């Protein structure tokens, strides 16, 4: 907690310099004092995906020598991706990589200590369950779950285990987000009255894989294993490779983008999930067979679950049809209080929009104008492949450190469970047209008086 404006500015300065050593930080010197620090930790890859190659790999390579980690096996049910993964890591690490036809084969390798999970959206929870039941730590990409059944199952499996599980919500390792969280929780920001979240792109091919779709043959993969607990259907290469466009393999915009931004609301406020949500949207422009929306707007109500007189609204807007800026992408996270604005696009806290001294005095009230503070110059982008950006690198490093020190990572399983509730609520509201609530006793998303099922 930050005790003064001066302390906050000092801390923000340390964040800008990249040398913050607060609760979540873990220095190389402290790493070397850990018992077993000289024992190599071996990683297996569950799903050699674009995300793994583009973001996990450079982040892992930046830290693996210092922290004494290695990658020894790749599991992918598609022959092409499995072979690509083995060749990729063999070239990067200079040693043989074990190819695994499936996860059972991976977990039969006794030397595997932990795994990266970056498979299809609907598979994350189930693959995380497999990992912890096999006694492996896991870095699990978001969204954690797209149904409450899967969400409850993975929460229980992880809580019943002793494994270290990091959810791929990398904002939780962003230094600017640490500073924002501290400032809000210090009480100096005042009560949140509104949050505006925006994630826009103009990329019709963002989730398309036409070249790969043409290469995928049913005999080269395990279609039934791909489906896991989803309903049986004939082999469909687009559902397999372009899953983000099709429900129930992905909710699309909520599962890909909403989950990142809504997670900061939960983190900053300590609230576990929305009280309600209403959604409008549709597939207005890209008529390429996709079933998920290309335009999506959700209005959430947040606040104490036992006091409806208190709370605030969260507005999430996303479109894939116009980015609104010259560089082709736009992401905004803006928090408002009666005293001003905390803008995680510009990374500035200011009195913008706050109650002025003159107006407050005339109304017999006290103004709460915020000080001008710059958090740092980190900006989270919306590109399909952000590569080993500083926030993802910090997040993966945090997981690797926690695998060693057995401390709770920055994005624990509860963070993934809570963002899953918000994602499922938004998806349910979009698909049913109902105002959706959450039943805490049953841990179910309720639409039209019924638990939402895919």
C-alpha positions in Angstrom: 0.0 0.0 0.0 1.2 3.5 -0.8 1.2 5.9 2.1 1.7 9.2 0.4 1.8 10.9 -3.0 5.5 11.2 -2.6 5.8 7.4 -2.0 3.7 6.7 -5.0 5.7 9.0 -7.3 8.9 7.3 -6.0 7.5 3.9 -6.6 6.2 4.8 -10.1 9.7 6.0 -10.9 11.2 2.7 -9.9 8.6 1.0 -12.1 9.6 3.2 -15.0 13.2 2.2 -14.5 12.2 -1.5 -14.4 13.7 -2.1 -11.0 10.6 -2.4 -8.7 11.3 -5.0 -6.0 8.0 -5.2 -4.3 5.9 -8.2 -3.2 5.8 -9.8 -6.6 9.4 -9.1 -7.7 12.0 -11.8 -7.5 15.7 -11.0 -8.0 18.4 -13.1 -9.5 20.3 -13.0 -6.2 17.3 -14.3 -4.2 16.8 -17.0 -6.9 20.3 -18.3 -6.3 19.6 -18.7 -2.6 16.7 -21.1 -3.1 17.3 -24.8 -2.2 17.5 -26.8 -5.4 18.2 -23.8 -7.6 20.9 -25.9 -9.4 18.3 -28.6 -10.4 17.2 -28.2 -13.9 13.4 -27.8 -14.5 12.2 -29.5 -17.6 9.2 -28.2 -19.5 6.8 -29.9 -21.9 4.8 -28.0 -24.6 1.1 -28.8 -24.8 0.1 -27.4 -28.2 2.7 -25.9 -30.5 0.5 -22.9 -31.4 1.1 -19.5 -32.8 0.9 -18.1 -29.3 3.5 -20.5 -28.0 5.9 -19.8 -30.8 5.4 -16.1 -30.9 5.1 -15.2 -27.2 6.0 -18.1 -24.9 9.2 -19.0 -26.8 11.0 -15.6 -26.8 9.9 -15.0 -23.2 11.2 -18.4 -22.1 14.5 -18.0 -24.0 15.1 -14.7 -22.3 15.2 -16.4 -18.9 15.8 -20.1 -19.2 19.6 -20.1 -18.8 19.6 -17.9 -15.7 16.8 -19.8 -14.0 18.1 -23.3 -15.3 15.1 -24.4 -17.2 14.8 -26.5 -20.4 12.2 -27.7 -22.9 12.4 -31.4 -23.6 9.1 -32.5 -25.3 6.3 -31.2 -27.5 2.8 -32.7 -27.5 0.5 -31.9 -30.4 -2.1 -34.1 -31.9 -1.6 -32.7 -35.4 1.5 -34.3 -37.0 2.5 -31.1 -38.8 2.5 -28.9 -35.7 4.2 -31.6 -33.7 7.0 -31.9 -36.2 7.3 -28.1 -36.4 7.5 -27.8 -32.6 10.2 -30.5 -32.3 12.3 -28.8 -35.0 11.8 -25.3 -33.6 12.9 -26.2 -30.1 15.7 -28.4 -31.4 17.1 -25.5 -33.3 16.7 -23.0 -30.4 18.1 -25.3 -27.7 20.6 -27.4 -29.6 19.4 -30.8 -28.3 16.8 -33.5 -29.2 13.1 -32.8 -28.4 10.7 -35.7 -27.7 7.7 -35.7 -30.0 4.5 -36.8 -28.2 1.3 -37.9 -30.0 -0.8 -36.7 -27.1 -0.7 -35.5 -23.6 -0.7 -39.0 -22.1 2.5 -39.7 -23.9 3.9 -36.4 -22.6 3.1 -37.2 -19.0 4.6 -40.6 -19.3 8.0 -38.8 -19.5 9.1 -38.8 -15.9 11.5 -35.9 -16.4 8.8 -33.4 -17.3 8.2 -31.0 -14.4 5.9 -28.4 -15.9 4.1 -27.5 -19.1 3.1 -24.6 -21.3 -0.6 -24.9 -22.3 -1.6 -23.0 -25.4 -4.3 -25.0 -27.1 -7.8 -24.1 -28.4 -9.8 -21.8 -26.1 -12.3 -24.4 -24.9 -9.4 -26.9 -24.2 -7.4 -24.7 -21.7 -9.3 -25.8 -18.6 -9.3 -29.5 -19.5 -5.6 -29.5 -20.4 -4.8 -27.7 -17.1 -6.7 -30.4 -15.2 -4.7 -33.1 -17.0 -1.5 -31.3 -16.1 -2.1 -30.9 -12.3 -3.5 -34.4 -12.0 -0.2 -35.6 -13.5 1.6 -33.6 -10.9 2.9 -30.9 -13.3 3.0 -27.1 -12.8 1.4 -25.2 -15.7 1.4 -21.9 -17.5 -2.2 -21.9 -19.0 -3.3 -19.5 -21.6 -6.5 -17.5 -21.3 -9.4 -17.7 -21.4 -9.2 -20.3 -18.7 -12.7 -21.7 -19.4 -15.7 -21.0 -21.6 -18.3 -22.9 -19.6 -19.0 -22.9 -15.9 -18.7 -26.7 -15.8 -15.2 -26.5 -17.1 -14.4 -23.5 -14.8 -15.5 -25.3 -11.7 -13.7 -28.4 -12.6 -10.3 -26.7 -13.2 -10.6 -24.6 -10.1 -11.2 -27.7 -7.9 -8.4 -29.6 -9.6 -5.8 -26.9 -9.1 -6.9 -26.1 -5.5 -6.8 -29.9 -4.7 -3.2 -30.1 -6.0 0.1 -28.6 -4.9 0.9 -27.3 -8.4 1.9 -23.8 -9.5 -0.5 -22.6 -12.1 -0.1 -19.2 -13.8 -3.0 -18.0 -16.0 -1.9 -16.1 -19.1 -3.3 -12.8 -18.0 -0.1 -10.9 -18.5 -1.3 -7.6 -17.3 -0.9 -8.9 -13.8 2.8 -8.7 -14.3 2.8 -5.2 -15.9 4.6 -2.7 -13.8 2.1 0.0 -14.7 -0.7 -2.2 -13.6 1.0 -2.9 -10.2 1.2 0.9 -9.7 -2.4 1.4 -10.7 -3.6 -1.4 -8.4 -1.6 0.1 -5.5 -2.9 3.6 -6.1 -6.6 2.5 -6.3 -6.3 0.3 -3.2 -4.5 3.1 -1.3 -7.8 5.0 -1.3 -6.3 8.1 -2.9 -8.2 7.4 -6.2 -11.6 7.5 -4.5 -14.5 5.2 -5.4 -14.5 4.0 -8.9 -17.6 5.4 -10.7 -17.1 4.0 -14.2 -14.6 1.9 -16.2 -14.3 2.2 -20.0 -12.6 -0.7 -21.8 -12.0 -0.7 -25.6 -10.3 -3.2 -27.9 -10.6 -2.4 -31.6 -8.8 -3.7 -34.7 -9.5 -3.7 -38.4 -8.3 -7.2 -39.2 -10.7 -9.5 -41.0 -8.0 -12.2 -41.2 -7.1 -11.9 -37.5 -8.5 -15.4 -36.6 -8.4 -16.9 -40.1 -5.9 -19.6 -41.1 -6.7 -20.4 -44.7 -3.3 -21.8 -45.6 -3.2 -24.1 -42.7 -6.9 -25.2 -43.2 -5.8 -26.4 -46.6 -3.0 -28.5 -45.1 -5.0 -30.2 -42.3 -6.1 -33.8 -43.1 -8.2 -35.8 -40.7 -5.8 -38.7 -40.9 -2.9 -36.5 -39.6 -4.7 -35.6 -36.3 -7.0 -36.9 -33.6 -10.3 -35.2 -34.2 -12.1 -37.0 -31.3 -9.4 -36.0 -28.9 -9.6 -32.4 -30.2 -13.3 -32.3 -29.3 -12.8 -33.4 -25.7 -16.1 -32.8 -23.9 -17.8 -30.9 -26.8 -20.5 -32.6 -28.8 -19.4 -35.0 -31.5 -19.5 -33.6 -35.1 -17.9 -34.5 -38.4 -14.3 -33.4 -39.0 -14.1 -29.7 -39.7 -10.7 -28.2 -40.4 -12.0 -24.6 -39.8 -13.4 -25.5 -36.4 -10.0 -27.1 -35.6 -7.8 -24.2 -36.8 -10.1 -21.2 -36.8 -11.8 -22.1 -33.6 -12.0 -18.4 -32.4 -14.7 -17.8 -35.0 -17.0 -20.7 -33.9 -19.0 -21.4 -30.7 -18.7 -23.7 -28.7 -15.0 -23.8 -29.4 -14.5 -20.1 -28.5 -16.7 -17.2 -27.5 -14.5 -15.0 -29.8 -14.2 -11.4 -28.6 -15.1 -12.1 -24.9 -12.7 -15.0 -24.5 -9.9 -13.4 -26.4 -10.0 -9.7 -25.4 -12.6 -9.0 -22.7 -10.9 -11.6 -20.4 -7.7 -9.5 -20.3 -9.3 -6.2 -19.5 -12.0 -7.3 -17.2 -9.4 -9.1 -15.1 -7.9 -5.8 -14.1 -11.3 -4.7 -12.7 -11.4 -7.8 -10.5 -7.7 -7.2 -9.4 -8.0 -3.5 -8.7 -11.4 -3.8 -6.8 -11.2 -7.3 -5.2 -14.7 -8.0 -6.7 -14.9 -11.6 -7.9 -17.3 -11.1 -10.8 -20.0 -8.8 -12.3 -23.5 -8.6 -10.7 -25.1 -8.5 -14.2 -24.4 -7.8 -17.8 -26.3 -6.9 -21.0 -24.8 -7.3 -24.4 -25.5 -6.1 -28.0 -23.5 -7.0 -31.1 -23.3 -9.1 -34.2 -21.4 -10.3 -37.2 -22.1 -7.1 -39.2 -19.3 -7.1 -41.9 -17.2 -10.2 -42.3 -19.4 -12.8 -44.0 -16.9 -15.6 -44.3 -18.8 -18.3 -42.4 -17.8 -17.2 -39.0 -20.4 -17.5 -36.2 -18.9 -15.3 -33.5 -19.5 -11.5 -33.5 -17.2 -9.0 -35.2 -18.7 -6.2 -33.1 -19.5 -6.6 -29.4 -20.6 -4.2 -26.6 -21.2 -5.3 -23.1 -22.4 -3.2 -20.1 -21.6 -4.7 -16.7 -22.8 -3.8 -13.3 -20.2 -4.2 -10.6 -20.3 -3.7 -6.9 -20.6 -5.4 -3.5 -22.7 -8.5 -3.9 -24.6 -7.8 -0.7 -25.2 -4.0 -1.2 -26.9 -3.0 -4.4 -26.8 0.7 -3.4 -23.1 0.8 -4.1 -21.3 0.0 -7.4 -20.2 1.2 -10.8 -20.6 0.4 -14.4 -18.0 -1.2 -16.8 -18.5 -0.6 -20.5 -16.6 -2.9 -22.8 -16.5 -2.1 -26.6 -14.8 -4.1 -29.3 -14.9 -4.3 -33.1 -12.9 -6.0 -35.8 -14.2 -3.7 -38.5 -12.5 -0.4 -37.8 -9.6 0.3 -35.5 -10.2 4.0 -35.2 -6.5 4.9 -35.2 -3.7 5.2 -37.8 -1.5 2.4 -36.6 -4.2 -0.2 -37.0 -5.0 -0.9 -33.4 -6.6 0.7 -30.4 -6.8 -0.6 -26.8 -8.0 1.6 -23.9 -8.5 1.0 -20.2 -9.8 4.1 -18.4 -10.9 4.2 -14.7 -12.9 7.1 -13.5 -13.5 8.4 -9.9 -15.2 11.6 -8.8 -11.7 13.1 -8.4 -10.3 12.3 -11.9 -9.0 9.7 -14.3 -6.6 6.8 -14.3 -5.8 6.1 -17.9 -3.9 2.8 -18.7 -3.6 3.8 -22.3 -1.5 6.8 -21.6 -0.4 5.5 -18.2 -1.3 8.7 -16.5 -3.3 9.7 -13.4 -4.9 13.1 -13.6 -7.6 15.4 -12.3 -9.3 15.2 -15.7 -13.1 15.1 -15.2 -12.8 15.5 -11.5 -14.9 17.6 -9.2 -13.4 21.1 -9.2 -12.6 23.1 -6.1 -14.9 25.9 -7.2 -17.9 23.7 -8.0 -17.4 21.6 -4.8 -17.3 24.8 -2.7 -20.5 26.2 -4.2 -22.3 22.9 -3.5 -20.9 22.7 0.1 -18.8 19.7 -0.8 -15.1 18.7 -0.8 -13.2 18.3 -4.0 -11.1 15.2 -4.6 -8.9 16.3 -7.5 -6.2 13.8 -8.2 -2.5 14.6 -8.6 -0.8 14.4 -12.0 1.3 11.2 -12.0 2.9 9.2 -14.8 3.0 5.4 -14.1 5.5 4.5 -16.8 5.7 4.3 -20.6 4.6 0.7 -21.1 1.7 0.2 -23.5 -0.1 -3.0 -24.1 -0.7 -3.6 -27.8 -3.5 -5.5 -29.7 -1.4 -7.0 -32.5 -2.1 -10.7 -33.2 1.5 -11.5 -32.3 3.0 -9.2 -29.7 6.1 -11.4 -29.5 8.2 -11.4 -26.4 6.9 -8.0 -25.2 8.1 -6.8 -21.8 4.8 -7.6 -20.0 4.6 -11.2 -21.3 8.3 -11.7 -20.5 7.7 -10.6 -17.0 4.7 -12.8 -16.6 6.4 -16.0 -17.9 9.4 -15.2 -15.8 7.2 -14.8 -12.7 5.8 -18.3 -13.4 9.2 -19.8 -13.8 10.4 -18.2 -10.6 7.3 -19.5 -8.7 7.9 -23.0 -10.0 11.2 -22.8 -8.2 10.1 -20.9 -5.0 6.6 -22.5 -4.8 5.0 -19.1 -4.1 1.7 -18.0 -5.6 2.2 -16.5 -9.1 0.8 -13.1 -10.1 -2.2 -14.6 -11.9 -3.4 -17.6 -9.8 -6.2 -19.9 -10.6 -8.8 -17.7 -8.9 -8.0 -14.9 -11.3 -8.7 -17.2 -14.2 -11.9 -18.5 -12.6 -13.2 -15.0 -12.1 -12.4 -13.8 -15.6 -14.1 -16.9 -16.9 -17.3 -16.0 -15.0 -17.3 -12.5 -16.7 -16.6 -14.1 -20.1 -19.3 -16.7 -19.8 -21.8 -14.1 -18.6 -21.1 -11.8 -21.6 -21.3 -14.8 -24.0 -24.5 -15.9 -22.5 -26.0 -12.4 -22.7 -25.0 -12.2 -26.4 -26.4 -15.6 -27.3 -29.7 -15.4 -25.4 -30.4 -11.7 -25.6 -31.1 -11.8 -21.9 -29.8 -9.7 -19.1 -27.5 -12.2 -17.3 -26.7 -12.6 -13.6 -24.5 -14.9 -11.6 -25.8 -17.3 -9.0 -23.1 -17.4 -6.3 -24.7 -20.3 -4.4 -24.8 -22.6 -7.5 -21.8 -21.0 -9.2 -23.8 -20.8 -12.4 -24.4 -18.1 -15.0 -28.1 -17.4 -15.2 -29.8 -16.3 -18.4 -33.6 -16.2 -18.7 -33.9 -17.9 -15.3 -31.9 -20.9 -16.4 -28.2 -21.9 -16.1 -26.5 -21.1 -19.4 -25.3 -24.2 -21.2 -23.6 -24.3 -24.6 
